[in-house]
Amino acid sequence: MIMKFSSGVPRINALGQPIGDPVSGWSPPPLPPRQRLSGHSCVVDPIDPQRHATALFDAISTDGENRMWTYLSYGPFDSDEHYAAWLRHVACGEDPMFFAIVDRHAARAVGVAAYLRMDRQNGVIEIGHLAFSPLLQRQVAATEAVYLMIRRTFELGYRRCEWKCDALNSASRAAAMRFGFVFEGIFRQAMIYKGRNRDTAWYSIIDRDWPALDVAYQCWLDPANFDEHGHQRMSLSSMTAGEPHRVTDRGKEPGK
């Protein structure tokens, strides 16, 4: 069977073997700058333990059952001192590069995210270490924060943005699909963390997916997409659905 690649036209070398499309003029992108990303509902701010630790610990403490830590390799934290010490340990690194998600309306940090596994030579970057407190979960700010981080990667010239999670983490897997990432498979026994096995589910968005997804995010984030009670008129998943990615006609019924 002859495989077809992204151009839709099979490429065959002199030996009769199928090969990938050429990547001409490729130049490795820079690391993401440690700079603030500003949206309407949130700010994605480089982690600063002095400014963010107390607010973040207060936010994560609203998760009385510690559900948000089940699928992370660290946490929960039993005191703001321990959490601040952990932040100081991770804050200065380039990979992972941690950010605080600040809710503009509450004017406080309510979650954490990071860029990691930054492979500049191949133009690959991952978004992870997502620790969204209950104050951020299911909020517009959560979606906008992810959007701002994805958008930055493609603005910098990365070819591929990845999302990985424990294959048993159904909430993270559903979020990846809602955000427009494409499921690529399960890496079995990929990690050991907290004394247990992790099979890892892999998802990605690549550069040719992004233009349509960018429009979808902008349509979803548009204030006109929300009624007077803040309820969405169209779901993001209905806008990001499709293979290849297409923006759903806004006149159609919203998906679930």
PyMOL commands that set and color helices and strands:
alter all, ss='L'
color gray80, all
select helices_A, chain A and resi 49-60+67-69+80-91+120-122+140-156+170-178+210-221+223-225+236-240
alter helices_A, ss='H'
color red, helices_A
select strands_A, chain A and resi 37-38+42-46+97-103+108-119+124-132+160-166+182-193+196-206
alter strands_A, ss='S'
color yellow, strands_A
deselect
rebuild
show_as cartoon
